[in-house]
Amino acid sequence: EQHRDLRLVVMAAGWRSAELSEVAGEATPAPHEEIEAQIPMLFMFLSLLIGAAVRFILHAVHEKFHFRVPYTVVLLVIGGIYGGLAFQQWDRSDGLTTEEATVSLVTWSNIEPVLIFYVFLPALIMEAMMSTNFSAFIQSLPVSLLLAGPGMMLQVGLIALVCVYILPYGWGWTESIMFGGILSATDPVACIAVLKELGVLPDLRILIEAESVLNDGAAIVVFELCKAILIRSVTSQEGLHGEDGMEVEAHGVGSYVAEGCQLVFAAPALGCAFYFGMELWLSRTEDPIQDTIGTVVATYMAFYVSTKLGISGVLTIATIGVLWARRGHLLVSTAEAHHMVHS
């Protein structure tokens, strides 16, 4: 483990060592040391190449046999095989392998996964909602709310029943409901990507996209409320066994209801605030670059603030995107600006 960590640190800092050597007037590093600093780039471009090749092959298969294979599923399988082989070789060599494709993948795997998630998720959600037909979205909203509200709570309840009465972990109802909320949250990134790839009917695509986004907001509410109950039950455990136990529980019910309302309405309210700020910016400029910068900054700042406040960043971004689909696109005056913003 120490050799492995040392190797990754040296690789990440290789470019800095080269700069210091040049400043100090030392000899130029050996060719293999220069290649080491470029190794992390290999995985990124190799992945893009594999993706392009898979897309070409699947398109040829579809044209010849009229059989469509999901692109994302094939990439998942290839990535799993690549990762499995690479990590097997890495572990077999105790982290001392010099095979560059393996070292490059391992270097990327040490990046914080949440960082990758935060980089791509806001842009994907925003672009999908910006491209939504607003009238169709409003028509599908009641069904989406039904699926993301009572439908998801039914699923949470069924998962909680399995956790309490079947699984051998000895969980209570709060822990089981929290686990159900985690499993019931759909993946909006995968959902949007698959729907675009399959080319489903617009009304069905909008319905599923809306449900996926609203489902995330509902899952956040369930998770945060269960977490609050668990934390407060631990901190007030002594009081619950005393004379003031009933007062603690009564106070807790009111605070949970207030926190639930805050989680439900805070994300749309925050999204509206960021949208109107973005609208104010866009109404004062006709520069495509400024239009793009204002839109991107509003999207990522809204996601950052909502995450810091513990509310649904996905629901916040979706609110901005839906308002854009309603009237925001009118603020971008040129075709060039429209192209840059969506790109």
N, C-alpha and C positions, 0 to 999 in steps of 0.2 A: 504493500500500500504506500509506503514512504517513497519507494522508487517511482511508482506510478505518479504520485502527486508531484514529485520533483520534476519528472519529465514534462508534465503538462505545464508547470510553471515556467520551465526553461523555454518551452515552445512558445508560450504566449508572450514571453518577454524577449524573444530572440531579436525582433526588430529593434527594440530599444538598446540592446547590447551592441548591435551593429552601429547605431547612431553614436553611441558613446565611444566606440572604438575609433570611428572616423574623427570625432572631435579631439580625441587624445592623440591622434597621429599614429595609431597602431596599425598593424598590417590588416589587409582586407580579409574577412573571414573566409574559411574554406568553402568551396561550392556546396557541400552537403549542409553546412550550417545555414547558408542563404536559403536553400530549399526548405529547411525546417520551418522557417518563418512563414512560408507560403502554404504549408500543408493544410491549415484550416479552410482555405479557399477551395481545396479539391472537392470536399464533400458537397459544397453548395452547387458548384457547376456540374459535378457528376450527377447530382440529383436532378438538376434541370435537364441534362442530356437524357437521362433515363426517362423522365416524364415526357419529353418530346418524342422519344422513340416509341414508348408505349402508346401514346396518343396516335401516332402514325400507323402503328400496327393494328390497333383496334379499329381505326377508321377503314383500313384496307379490309379487315375481316367483315365489317358491317357492309361494305360495298359489295363484297364477293358472295357472302353467305346470308346477308340480310339478318344478321344476328348481332344484337347489341350487348356488349359486356360493360358493366359499370366501370368507368375509368378509375374512380377513387378506390374501389375494391381491389383492383389489380395493383395499384400503387401501394396499398396497405400490405398486400401479400409480399410484393417485392421488397418493400422496406423491412418487413419482418424477417425475411430470409437474409437480407444484407446485414441487418443488425445482429441477428443471431450468429451468423458466421464470423462477423467482425469481433464481437465480444468473446466468442469462444476462442478465437486466436489470441485476443488480448489477454485473457485469463491464462491460457496455456503458456504464454511467454512471460507471465508475471509482469505485464506492463512494459516489457522491454522490446517489443516487436518494432521493426523498422519498416513494416509494410505501410505505405503512406495512406492508402484508402482506409485502413483500419484506424490509424492514428488520427486521421482527420475526423472520422465519425465519432470517435471517443472524445475528441476535443469539443465537438459540438454538443455531445450528450451531457457535458458538464455545465452547459449554459442553464441558467434557471428556467425551468419549463414555463413558469408563469409569465416570464418576460416575453417569450415567443407568443404566448396566448394574448397578452395585452397589446403586442405590436399589430397583430393581424385582426383580432376580433372587432374592435371599433370600426375599422374601415370596411370590413365585410358587411356588418350589420347596417351601417350608414348607407352604403351603396345600394344594398338590397331594398331598404325602405325608401330611399330617394327615387328608385325606379318603379315603385309600386303605383298602381292605378288607385288614386285616392277614393274614387267612388266605389270601386270593387272592394277596397279595404273596409270601408264603412259598412257595406252590405254583409261582409263576412265577419264583422266584429262580434255580433251576438253569439254566433256559433263558436268563434274562437274563445270568447270569454267563458262559454259553457264548458268547453273542453279543458281550458287552462285553469278553471276554477273548480267547480264540483267534480269534473272528470279527473283532474289531478288529485284532488283530495280523496276521492274514492280509491285511486291507486295507492296513495300514501297509506290509507287505512288498511288495505289488503296486505301491503308489505309489512306494516307494523304488526298485524295479526300473526304473520309467519314468524317474525322476529321474536315475538313474545311467547308463542305457544309451540313453535317447532324448533327454532335454532337453539343450540345448547349454551348460549352466552349469558343467560340470566339477565338480560336487559329489561329495564322497566319500559313503561309506555312512552316516556319522553325521549329516551334514547332511540327507541324503535321508530317513533314518528320522525325524528331527525334523520335517521338512516333512510326512511322511505322518501323524505323530501330530497335527499341527495340523489337517490336512484331515479326519482321521477323527473328530474330536470333533464330536458332534451338538450341536444347539442346544436345550437343555432348555426354554427359554422358548417358542420357536416350536412345539416338539413338544407341550407341554402345552396351549398355546392352540388349536392346530389340532384336537387330539383332543377338547377340550371343545366346540369349535364343531361338529364333525362328529357328535358323539354316538355314538361307536362302542361296541361291546360292552364291558362293564366289564372282563372278563378280558383282552381285547386291549389296552384302554387301560392297564391296570396293567402288562402285560408291556412295552409300548413305553415307558411312563414310567420303569419300573425300568431298562430297558436304556439309556435316554438318560442317566439319572443316573450309572449305573455306568460307562458309556462315557466320561463326562467324567473320572471318577477315573482310568481307565486311560490316557486321553490325557495327563493331567497327569504320570503316572509316566513315560511315554515321553519327553515333552518335557523334564522336569527331568533325567532321566538323560542324555539326549543333550547338553543344555546343560552338565552337569557334565563330561562327557567332553571336549567342545570346549574349555571353560575350562581344564581341567587339562592337556590336551595342549599348549595354548599356553604355560602357565606352566612346564611341565616339559619343554619342547621341547629345551633344551640337555642336560638329563639323559638324555633318551631316546637321544641319540647318544653318550653316554659309556659307561663301564664299568658304571654302575649302572642302565642302561636297563631290564634285565629286572626288577630289584627295584622300580622305579617302576611298571612295568606290573602286577606281581603285587600290589603294594599297591593299585593302582587298581581291580583286579577285586574285591577284598574290600570296598573302600569303596563301589563301585557297587552291590554286592549288598545291603550294609547300608542304603544310601540308598534303594534300591528297596523293601525291606521297610518302611522307615520311611514312605515315601510311601503304600504300600498299606494299612498298618494304622493310621497316625496319624490319618487323617480319621475313621474310625469310632470310634476311642478318644476323640478330642476331642469328637465329637458325643455320645457317651455321657456324658462328663463334664459338658457343658453341659446335657444333658437332665436328669440327676439333680439338678443345681443348680436348674434350673427347677422340677422336681418338688418339691423341698424348699420353694421359695418358694410354689408353688400350694397345697401341703398346709396352709399356715399362714394362708391368707386365703380369704374367701368374697366378696370385693369384685370385681365384674366388671371394674372399671377396673384394679385391681391385677393381676388375671389377665391382662388384655390387655397391660399394660405389661411384666409379667414374660416373657410369651411373645415379644413383639416384641424386647425387649432381648436375650434369650437367642439369638434367631435372628440378629440383626445382629452381635452381639458374636462369636458363633461363626464367622460368615463372615469378620469382620475378622481375628480371630486366625488362622484357618486360612490366609487370604491372606498374612498377615505371615510365617507359617511356611513358605510355599511348598507347601502341600498343597491338596487339592481342597476348595474351599469348598462346592461343590455336593454332594459326597459327605458332608461334615460336616452340612449342613443336612438332607439326605435321612435321615441316621441319626436326627437329632432327630425329624423328622416321622414316621418309621416307628415309633419308640418311643412317640410320642404316640398314633398309631393303635392301638397295642397296649394301652396302659394310661393314657396321659396324659389322655384325654378323661374318665376317671372322676374326675379331680381337680377338674374344673370342675362345680360343683354345680347351677347354674341355667341355664335356657334362655337367659336374657339374656346370661350370661357366654359361653355357646357361640356365640351370634350375634356378640357383639363380637369374640371371638378370631378367628373365621373371616373376619369382615369386615375 
